[in-house]
């Protein structure tokens, strides 16, 4: 009998916590703060990513010395901007990382304008699909400039070319692009 009572109390506490959680996020002030955060984060990432293309070679040596205040960085947003842009552009998706900036801005604007959560989720799904496709396509077109496709785009491109060849990858990329246009824009 005592076990049932504890279970009911636990469920009551859990549902109370869940209710408080949703009430907190349904508050307009909270939505404004979170939406504004995402909008400003998108501008932060945009400046860091653009600055990365002008200063990435000089900032390579500063990435491992994050806490060393005497070692300057050339990224406009300092060491944090250099680390974030190195992670997303160099080690990530290359130019396709700018899609992340767009998605972050759309998320913040949608929260500020009280859009449905489904529209935000749909935007992220298509955006992540676009990031992968763009990274692979840029790696396919420009093998000399691996920075533009990032490590992910370069490695996936190299892997696919090993198994289906360069003409096969061109056909697959074109097919996926046409399918995307048909499905996305009906």
C-alpha positions as a Markdown table, in Angstrom:
| # | Residue | x | y | z |
|---|---|---|---|---|
| 1 | Unk | 0.0 | 0.0 | 0.0 |
| 2 | Unk | 2.7 | 2.5 | 0.8 |
| 3 | Unk | 4.4 | 1.9 | -2.6 |
| 4 | Unk | 1.2 | 3.0 | -4.4 |
| 5 | Unk | 1.1 | 6.2 | -2.3 |
| 6 | Unk | 4.7 | 7.0 | -3.1 |
| 7 | Unk | 4.0 | 6.4 | -6.8 |
| 8 | Unk | 1.1 | 8.8 | -6.7 |
| 9 | Unk | 3.1 | 11.5 | -4.9 |
| 10 | Unk | 6.0 | 11.1 | -7.4 |
| 11 | Unk | 3.6 | 11.4 | -10.3 |
| 12 | Unk | 2.0 | 14.4 | -8.7 |
| 13 | Unk | 5.4 | 16.0 | -8.2 |
| 14 | Unk | 6.4 | 15.2 | -11.8 |
| 15 | Unk | 3.3 | 16.5 | -13.4 |
| 16 | Unk | 3.5 | 19.6 | -11.2 |
| 17 | Unk | 7.1 | 20.2 | -12.4 |
| 18 | Unk | 6.0 | 19.6 | -16.0 |
| 19 | Unk | 3.2 | 22.1 | -15.6 |
| 20 | Unk | 5.5 | 24.7 | -14.1 |
| 21 | Unk | 8.0 | 24.1 | -17.0 |
| 22 | Unk | 5.3 | 24.7 | -19.6 |
| 23 | Unk | 3.9 | 27.7 | -17.8 |
| 24 | Unk | 7.4 | 29.2 | -17.7 |
| 25 | Unk | 7.8 | 28.9 | -21.4 |
| 26 | Unk | 4.3 | 30.0 | -22.3 |
| 27 | Unk | 5.0 | 33.3 | -20.5 |
| 28 | Unk | 5.4 | 36.1 | -23.0 |
| 29 | Unk | 8.4 | 37.6 | -21.3 |
| 30 | Unk | 10.2 | 34.3 | -21.4 |
| 31 | Unk | 9.4 | 33.9 | -25.1 |
| 32 | Unk | 10.7 | 37.4 | -25.8 |
| 33 | Unk | 14.0 | 36.8 | -24.0 |
| 34 | Unk | 14.5 | 33.4 | -25.7 |
| 35 | Unk | 13.5 | 34.8 | -29.1 |
| 36 | Unk | 15.8 | 37.8 | -28.7 |
| 37 | Unk | 18.6 | 35.5 | -27.6 |
| 38 | Unk | 18.4 | 33.4 | -30.8 |
| 39 | Unk | 18.2 | 36.5 | -33.0 |
| 40 | Unk | 21.3 | 38.0 | -31.4 |
| 41 | Unk | 23.1 | 34.6 | -31.4 |
| 42 | Unk | 22.5 | 34.5 | -35.2 |
| 43 | Unk | 24.2 | 37.9 | -35.6 |
| 44 | Unk | 27.0 | 36.7 | -33.4 |
| 45 | Unk | 27.6 | 33.6 | -35.5 |
| 46 | Unk | 27.3 | 35.6 | -38.7 |
| 47 | Unk | 30.0 | 38.0 | -37.7 |
| 48 | Unk | 32.2 | 35.2 | -36.4 |
| 49 | Unk | 31.8 | 33.1 | -39.5 |
| 50 | Unk | 32.5 | 36.0 | -41.9 |
| 51 | Unk | 35.5 | 37.0 | -39.8 |
| 52 | Unk | 36.8 | 33.4 | -39.9 |
| 53 | Unk | 37.4 | 33.6 | -43.6 |
| 54 | Unk | 39.7 | 36.5 | -43.2 |
| 55 | Unk | 41.6 | 35.4 | -40.1 |
| 56 | Unk | 41.5 | 31.6 | -39.9 |
| 57 | Unk | 45.1 | 31.0 | -40.6 |
| 58 | Unk | 46.3 | 33.5 | -38.0 |
| 59 | Unk | 43.9 | 32.1 | -35.4 |
| 60 | Unk | 44.9 | 28.5 | -35.8 |
| 61 | Unk | 47.6 | 28.8 | -33.1 |
| 62 | Unk | 45.3 | 30.5 | -30.7 |
| 63 | Unk | 42.6 | 27.7 | -30.7 |
| 64 | Unk | 44.5 | 25.5 | -28.2 |
| 65 | Unk | 45.3 | 28.5 | -25.9 |
| 66 | Unk | 41.8 | 29.6 | -25.2 |
| 67 | Unk | 42.5 | 30.7 | -21.6 |
| 68 | Unk | 45.7 | 32.6 | -22.5 |
| 69 | Unk | 44.7 | 36.2 | -22.4 |
| 70 | Unk | 48.1 | 37.5 | -23.7 |
| 71 | Unk | 47.7 | 35.6 | -27.0 |
| 72 | Unk | 45.5 | 37.8 | -29.3 |
| 73 | Unk | 43.1 | 36.6 | -32.0 |
| 74 | Unk | 42.2 | 38.3 | -35.2 |
| 75 | Unk | 38.5 | 37.1 | -35.3 |
| 76 | Unk | 36.2 | 40.1 | -34.7 |
| 77 | Unk | 34.5 | 38.3 | -31.9 |
| 78 | Unk | 37.7 | 37.2 | -30.1 |
| 79 | Unk | 38.6 | 33.7 | -29.0 |
| 80 | Unk | 35.0 | 32.5 | -28.6 |
| 81 | Unk | 34.2 | 33.6 | -32.2 |
| 82 | Unk | 37.4 | 31.9 | -33.5 |
| 83 | Unk | 36.6 | 28.7 | -31.7 |
| 84 | Unk | 32.9 | 28.6 | -32.8 |
| 85 | Unk | 33.7 | 29.4 | -36.4 |
| 86 | Unk | 36.6 | 26.8 | -36.4 |
| 87 | Unk | 34.2 | 24.2 | -35.1 |
| 88 | Unk | 31.4 | 24.9 | -37.5 |
| 89 | Unk | 33.3 | 25.9 | -40.6 |
| 90 | Unk | 36.6 | 24.1 | -40.5 |
| 91 | Unk | 35.7 | 21.0 | -38.6 |
| 92 | Unk | 32.0 | 21.0 | -39.7 |
| 93 | Unk | 30.1 | 21.9 | -42.8 |
| 94 | Unk | 32.2 | 24.7 | -44.4 |
| 95 | Unk | 30.1 | 27.3 | -46.2 |
| 96 | Unk | 27.0 | 25.4 | -45.4 |
| 97 | Unk | 27.4 | 26.5 | -41.8 |
| 98 | Unk | 25.8 | 29.8 | -42.8 |
| 99 | Unk | 22.5 | 27.8 | -43.0 |
| 100 | Unk | 22.8 | 27.4 | -39.2 |
| 101 | Unk | 22.9 | 31.2 | -38.9 |
| 102 | Unk | 19.8 | 31.5 | -40.9 |
| 103 | Unk | 18.0 | 28.7 | -38.9 |
| 104 | Unk | 19.0 | 30.4 | -35.6 |
| 105 | Unk | 17.6 | 33.7 | -36.9 |
| 106 | Unk | 14.4 | 32.1 | -38.1 |
| 107 | Unk | 13.9 | 30.3 | -34.8 |
| 108 | Unk | 14.3 | 33.5 | -32.8 |
| 109 | Unk | 12.0 | 35.5 | -35.1 |
| 110 | Unk | 9.4 | 32.7 | -35.0 |
| 111 | Unk | 9.5 | 32.7 | -31.2 |
| 112 | Unk | 9.1 | 36.4 | -31.1 |
| 113 | Unk | 6.2 | 36.3 | -33.6 |
| 114 | Unk | 4.5 | 33.4 | -31.8 |
| 115 | Unk | 4.8 | 31.0 | -34.7 |
| 116 | Unk | 3.8 | 27.4 | -34.3 |
| 117 | Unk | 6.4 | 25.0 | -33.1 |
| 118 | Unk | 5.8 | 22.8 | -36.1 |
| 119 | Unk | 7.0 | 25.5 | -38.5 |
| 120 | Unk | 10.2 | 25.9 | -36.5 |
| 121 | Unk | 10.8 | 22.1 | -36.6 |
| 122 | Unk | 10.1 | 21.9 | -40.3 |
| 123 | Unk | 12.6 | 24.7 | -40.9 |
| 124 | Unk | 15.3 | 22.9 | -39.0 |
| 125 | Unk | 14.7 | 19.6 | -40.7 |
| 126 | Unk | 15.0 | 21.2 | -44.2 |
| 127 | Unk | 17.9 | 23.4 | -43.1 |
| 128 | Unk | 19.9 | 20.4 | -41.8 |
| 129 | Unk | 19.2 | 18.5 | -45.0 |
| 130 | Unk | 20.4 | 21.6 | -47.0 |
| 131 | Unk | 23.6 | 21.8 | -44.8 |
| 132 | Unk | 24.6 | 18.3 | -45.6 |
| 133 | Unk | 23.8 | 18.6 | -49.3 |
| 134 | Unk | 25.6 | 21.9 | -49.7 |
| 135 | Unk | 28.7 | 20.6 | -47.8 |
| 136 | Unk | 28.9 | 17.5 | -50.1 |
| 137 | Unk | 28.2 | 19.6 | -53.3 |
| 138 | Unk | 30.9 | 22.2 | -52.4 |
| 139 | Unk | 33.3 | 19.4 | -51.6 |
| 140 | Unk | 32.5 | 17.8 | -55.0 |
| 141 | Unk | 32.9 | 21.0 | -57.0 |
| 142 | Unk | 36.0 | 22.4 | -55.2 |
| 143 | Unk | 38.3 | 19.7 | -54.0 |
| 144 | Unk | 41.3 | 22.1 | -53.9 |
| 145 | Unk | 39.6 | 24.3 | -51.3 |
| 146 | Unk | 38.6 | 21.9 | -48.6 |
| 147 | Unk | 37.9 | 24.7 | -46.2 |
| 148 | Unk | 34.8 | 25.6 | -48.2 |
| 149 | Unk | 33.2 | 22.2 | -47.6 |
| 150 | Unk | 34.5 | 21.6 | -44.1 |
| 151 | Unk | 35.7 | 18.3 | -42.8 |
| 152 | Unk | 32.3 | 16.7 | -42.9 |
| 153 | Unk | 31.6 | 17.7 | -46.6 |
| 154 | Unk | 35.1 | 16.7 | -47.7 |
| 155 | Unk | 35.0 | 13.3 | -46.0 |
| 156 | Unk | 31.5 | 12.4 | -47.1 |
| 157 | Unk | 32.4 | 13.5 | -50.6 |
| 158 | Unk | 35.6 | 11.4 | -50.6 |
| 159 | Unk | 33.7 | 8.4 | -49.2 |
| 160 | Unk | 31.0 | 8.5 | -51.8 |
| 161 | Unk | 33.4 | 9.0 | -54.6 |
| 162 | Unk | 35.3 | 5.9 | -53.5 |
| 163 | Unk | 32.2 | 3.8 | -53.9 |
| 164 | Unk | 30.2 | 5.3 | -56.7 |
| 165 | Unk | 32.9 | 7.4 | -58.5 |
| 166 | Unk | 32.8 | 11.0 | -59.5 |
| 167 | Unk | 30.1 | 10.7 | -62.2 |
| 168 | Unk | 28.0 | 8.6 | -59.9 |
| 169 | Unk | 28.2 | 11.2 | -57.1 |
| 170 | Unk | 27.3 | 14.0 | -59.6 |
| 171 | Unk | 24.2 | 12.0 | -60.6 |
| 172 | Unk | 23.2 | 11.4 | -57.0 |
| 173 | Unk | 23.7 | 15.1 | -56.1 |
| 174 | Unk | 21.6 | 16.2 | -59.0 |
| 175 | Unk | 18.9 | 13.6 | -58.3 |
| 176 | Unk | 18.7 | 14.7 | -54.6 |
| 177 | Unk | 18.6 | 18.4 | -55.7 |
| 178 | Unk | 15.7 | 17.7 | -58.1 |
| 179 | Unk | 13.9 | 15.6 | -55.5 |
| 180 | Unk | 14.3 | 18.3 | -52.9 |
| 181 | Unk | 12.8 | 20.9 | -55.3 |
| 182 | Unk | 9.9 | 18.7 | -56.1 |
| 183 | Unk | 9.1 | 17.7 | -52.5 |
| 184 | Unk | 9.8 | 21.1 | -50.9 |
| 185 | Unk | 8.1 | 23.4 | -53.4 |
| 186 | Unk | 5.5 | 20.9 | -54.6 |
